[in-house]
Amino acid sequence: MTQRNVAILLFNDVEVLDFAGPFEVFSVTSELNEDKPFLVYTVAEKNGSIQAKNGLSVNPKYTLTDCPSPDILIVPGGKGSREAMKQSTILDWIKTCSQDAELVLSVCTGSLILAKAGLLEGLRATTHYQAVDLLREIAPNTEVVENQRFVEQDKIITSGGISAGIDSSLYVVAKLLGQETAIKTAQYMEYHWTHPL
């Protein structure tokens, strides 16, 4: 089995569980499987620590210019997404990575960043319930879905707020490696997963 690179974008004021939830899902899946199906790493615009929400200091593994090419790209949200979606270097990197990536995931208001990068054009998508109007404003040609944990179309999977990123990540594990593997991961995490395939 080929090991897939899972890149998780970080930026200041990123919501902690938005990135830590998916990080845990893909990392635990690799821990529990001998063939280590995922190589999970964090990426930021430049070197140095980033300040996640509520002051958590995080040291990204790579920068946009030196990270391995992702097979799965995860874009989290949080208050900092409003600033990140204005950064042309971040948007250009997402556009470039998405061309070759197998899957692109957003968590919470990470969907706003995907929308600004032009990846949600003509697609169905979701976001945090408090940001649905903003997503509609940013992406008028996107069908914004409410009251759904995550939405998949083509190779884009957008999820609702915060903990929904765990659900969408488990869904990806099930999609790529089978339901049993995803259930085993959820059990290890003692996470009550209510959205299996």
N, C-alpha and C positions, 0 to 999 in steps of 0.2 A: 504494500500500500504506500502511496506517495504521501509524504508529510506536507500538509498545507500550512502556509504562512498566514497567521491571523494578526493583522496590524490594527491597533486601537489608537486612534488619534486623541491627543490630549491638548488642552489649552487652559489658560487661567480661568478660574471660576467654573470649571467643568463640574457637573454633578457627580459626586463620588460613586454612587451605585450604578450610574449609567455606564461607567467604564469598568468598575470593579466587578459587577455582576457578570457580564460577558467574559471578562478575564478569568474569573473563577470557573465558569462553565467549561470553557475550552481547555483551560489548564487541568482541571480535574479529569476531564475526559482523557487527556493525554496521560495523566498519572495512572489511571485505571486500566490503560490498554498498553500492552507490550510494544506495539508498533508505533507508539507516540504519534498519533495522527495529526496533531496540531503543534506548531511552534508559535507561541503567543508572545507578542512584544508590543510595547508602547512607543508612540512616535509623537514628537512635537515639532513646532516650527524651527526652534533653535536649541542649542545646548543649554543645560542648566535646569534647575527645578522649576516646576509650575506650581502655582497655588490653586488647588482645587477648592470647591465650595467649602466654606467655613474654615479656611486656613490650612487644610491638609496639604502638606508639601510632598510632592511626588517627583521622582527623577526618571524622566522618560529614557528608554533604552537607546533610541535612535532619533535623528532629525529627519526632516523631509528629504534631505539630500543624500543621506547615507543608509536609509533603511532598506531591508530586503523587499523585493517586489511582493505585495500582498496577494494572496489568493482569496482571502476574505478580508474586507475592509470594514471596520466598525467606526462609526462617527457618533459619539455620545452628544448629549445636550447639556442643559443647565444655563444659568444666567450668562455665562461666558460665550454661549453660542451666538448671541447677538453681535458680539465683537468679532468672533471668528468668521462669521459669514460675510464680513466686510474685508477680510484679508485675502487679497488676490493670490498670494503665494499658497495659501491653504486651499483655496478653491481650485487653482490650477493643478495642484498635487492630487486632489480628489478626482478631478476630471481625468487626469492621466492614468492614475491607478485603476479607476473604474473600467477603463477600456479593456484591460487584460484580466481583471479580477473575476473570479468565479461568482462571487456574491458580494453585494454591498449592503451593509446593515446600518440603520440609524436607530438611536434610542432617544426617546423624548424629543426635545427640540433640536436634536441633531438633524432631524428632517428639514429644518429651516436651512441648514448649511447645504444639504443635498439639493434643496430647491434652488438656492442661490447659485450652485454649481451647474444647474440645468439638468440634473439627473431625474427629476420627477415630472418632467414635461410630458403631458398626456397620460400619466399613470394614475393609479389609485394609491393613496398613501394616508398614513395617520401620524399623530404626534400627541404630545401631552394635551389633556383636555382643555387646559387654559390657553393653549397656543393654536387651537384650530382656526380661529379667525385670522391670526397673523399668517399662518401657512396659506390660507386662501388668498390673502392679500399678496403675498410674495409669489405664489404659484397659481395664478388664475386658471391655468389650463390643467391643473391637477384636481382629480376628484378626491376631496378630503373626506376620509371615513372617520366617523366618531364611534365611541363605545366599542372599540375592537382592540384587543391586546396588541395584535400586529397584523400587517397587511403585506402580502407578497405579490409582486407583479414583475414578470421577467426575472432579472437577477437582483432586483432591489427589494429589500425587506425593511419596512419602517415599523417601529413599535411605539406604543404609547409611553406614558411616563415611567421613569425610573425603574421600578421592578419589572416592568414589561420586557425590558432588555434581557432578563434572565429567561423568560418564556421564549422569546424569539431565538435566543442562542441555543436553547435546548431543542427547539424545532429544527434548527440548522443541523445540529448533531444527529438528530433522528433522520433527517432528510439525506444526509451524506453517509452516515454509518449505521443506520437502522434504529428502530424504536427501542430495542432492548438496551443498546448502548446509552441512549439518552435517559432512559428510566434508571439505569444503574448510576449515572451521573447525578440525577436529581435525588436519588435515594441517599447517596453519599453526602450530598450537600444538605440533606434533611429539608429539601425544598418541596413544598406541596405543588407539584406541577399538574395543572388542570387542563392543559392544551396539547395533549399528545396528538400525533398524526392520526 
